[in-house]
Amino acid sequence: MYIGRIMHTDLITVPPEATLVEARKLIEEKRIDHLLVVNDKGKLIGLLSDRDLRQYWASPATTLSAHELGYLLDKITVKMIMVKTVVTVTPETTIERAAYIMQTNNINSLPVIEGDDLVGIVTSTDVMHVLLEAIGMSEESVRISVLVEDRIGTLAEISALLRDHAINIKSMVTWPLRHHPGIYQVILRIPGDDGARAVAALNRSNYKVMTHYVKDVTPYLPSTAA
């Protein structure tokens, strides 16, 4: 999945000359968390988040009266506090890459640039929604986990085993098991009605299946790694 498939294109933008009062009103009216700041040519020059706005809004509140605070904020413009170095992506960026960029930069949104044009924005909520869909997260599925060695053919063997028992795999995700080099955790989402059959079939084929959290995974390691 690519960012271009999920990005928001109905963009809410403000000019750098907009005041903080105007920016706050727009964020509240549109119920958004980020404002894209563009110049008179429509080029992205900054980003203002609801979090940054709230922090700045509260900072002088203990020393100024409500009237003084309102006057001051009406004189402060967006360009004075906006983030000017904005991390962006393109429509061709993958969802997982966008999630990685957000996590490593500790940000919650990514403007989308195509060429020199601002064409969209994607948020961490959008990315999380797609990733949850990708792993088949739903009330109708059950989650089972198998620890396997990192070798060619393992996933094919598990898939074939469940296929032979007419059990559908809604999703399959793998990642390295911490502190156990060469061992991967395979997370399977199975239709709820087939969960017990899947566990039984895997157990009969010497796969040790985890259906809940266990503190010590040692008993579930492949026999060659235990």
N, C-alpha and C positions, 0 to 999 in steps of 0.2 A: 504494500500500500504506500502511496506517495502523498506528500503534503498537499499537492494540488487537488487531490480528491476530497479532502476534508476541510480545507482552509475556508475561513469566512471572507467573503468578497464584498459584503455590504459594510464597507469600512466607515468607522466614525473617526473623523480627523479634526484637528484644531490647528490654527496658525500659531506660530511662536509668540505672537503679540497678545494672544488670549490671556485673560487674567485667571488667577487661581479660582476666583469665585465662579467664573464662567466654566472653567474646567470641571469643578466639582459638581455644578448643576448638570452638566452634560453627562458625567459619569453616573449620577443618581437617576437621571431621566431615562437613560439608555440601559441602565443596569449592566454596566460593563466594568471590567477591572483595569483596562489599559486604554490610553488615548494615544493615537498616532499623531505625531506633530509633523506637519508638512509645510513647505514653503509655498510661495505663490505660484510655483510651477508644478506643484503636486509631488515634489520629491521629498522622501522621508529624511528628516533631519534630527529627529529625536523621539523619545518615548516617555510618557508619564504614566506611572501606575497609581492605582487607587491607594495602595499602601504608602507610597512616597508622599502622595498628596495629604493623606491623613496625618502622617508623622509631621509634616511641615505645618499643617493647619493647627496642630495642637501645641507646637513648640513655644509660641509666645503667650499662650493663654493665661499663664499664671501672673503676668506682669502688666497686661493690657486689659482695659475694659472691653466689653463686647463691641461698643461703638468704635473704639480705637483699633481693635482687631479687624473688624470688617473693613475699615478704611485702609488699613495696611495691606490686607490681602487683595483688595481691589486694585492696588497699585503694583502688586507683584505679578509678573507675567510668566507664562509657561516656560519660556526659553531660559529663565533664570534658574529653574530647578530641574528641568527635564534631563534625562539621560541622553547624552549626545553620542556616545559610542554604543551603537545598537547592534546586537547580535542578530543576524538575519539568516534566512534560508531561502532556497529556491523551490518552485513547485515540484522539481524532480527529487528533492530530498526525501528519503524514506522516513516512515514513521519512527522506526527504531533509532535512526540517526538523530532525528529531532528530539526524541526522549533523552538520548545521551547528551546532546548539546545543552538541553535545559538543565539536566542534572549536574553536569560539570561546571556550568556557569551560574548555577543557583538562581535561575530565572523561571518565570511562569508563562512567558509568551514569546513568540517569534514572528516578527513581521516577515512577509514573504515578498521577495524581490525577483522580478523577471526582467533581465537586462538592467535598465536603469529605473524601471517602473515599479511602484508599490502596487501589488496585485492582491494581497490578502494578509491575513493574520491567523495564527494557530495558537491555541493555549494548551497548557498542561492537561486541562480537563478534556479537551478534544482528543489528545494523544492517548490519555488513559482509557477513554471510552473505546477507542479502536483496539488497543492492546487487550482489553478485557474481552472484547468480541473475538479477537484472534485466538485466545486461549479457550474459547468456548465456555466462558463463565456464565452459568445460568442455574436456576433452581432445579432444572430438569436433568442436570448432569451430576455425576459423582467424580471425585478426584482420587486417583490412585498413583502411587509412586514406586518406581523400581530403580534400584541402584545397579548399574552395569559397568563393565569395563569399556574403555574407549578403544573399540576395535571396529573394523569394517564389517558391516552386515548385521550389527546388533538390532538396529531399528527395523530393518527389513524382517528379521526373525520375529520380533514382537508383533509387528503388523500382520505378518502372515499367520501367526498363531491365532490372533483374535479374529482374523478374516475367516479362518477355517472353522471357527465356532460361531460364525455369523454375528459377530459383535462389532459394531461400528465405533470407530475412533472419532470423536468430535474434534479433538485437538491433541497435539503432541508437542511438548516443549522440553528441551534438554539444557542443562548447564552443569559446569564442573562442581563436584562436591568439595567443599572447603576441607582442608587438612587431609585430603585423601587423593594424592596425585594419581591420575589415570582412571579415576572413577567419575562417572557422570550420573546425575539424577534425571530419570526420564519421568516426566509428569504427563499422565494421560487423563483426558476427560472422556468419560464413557456415559452413554445414556443411562439414567438412573435405574431403569428396570434391568439393565445388563451388568450392573456393577458387581454383584456377587458372582455371577458366572465368569466375568473377566478375571476376578481375583483367583477363583478356583482353577481356571485354565492356566493361568500364569504359574501358580503354585505347583501344579502337576508337572510343569516343564522346568521346575527347579529355579524359577524366579521368585525371589522373596519380596512380597508386595507389602508396602506400607499404605495404610488407609487413614492414618491419623499421625499427629506429631509424636515423635519418640525422641527422648533426650540423647540416648546412645544408639547410633546407627550401626554399630559394629555387628550385631546379629544379622543385619540385612545386607551386609557387603557380599559381593560375589564370592563364592567359595575359594577362588584362587587368590583373592585379595584379603580375605579375613585373617 
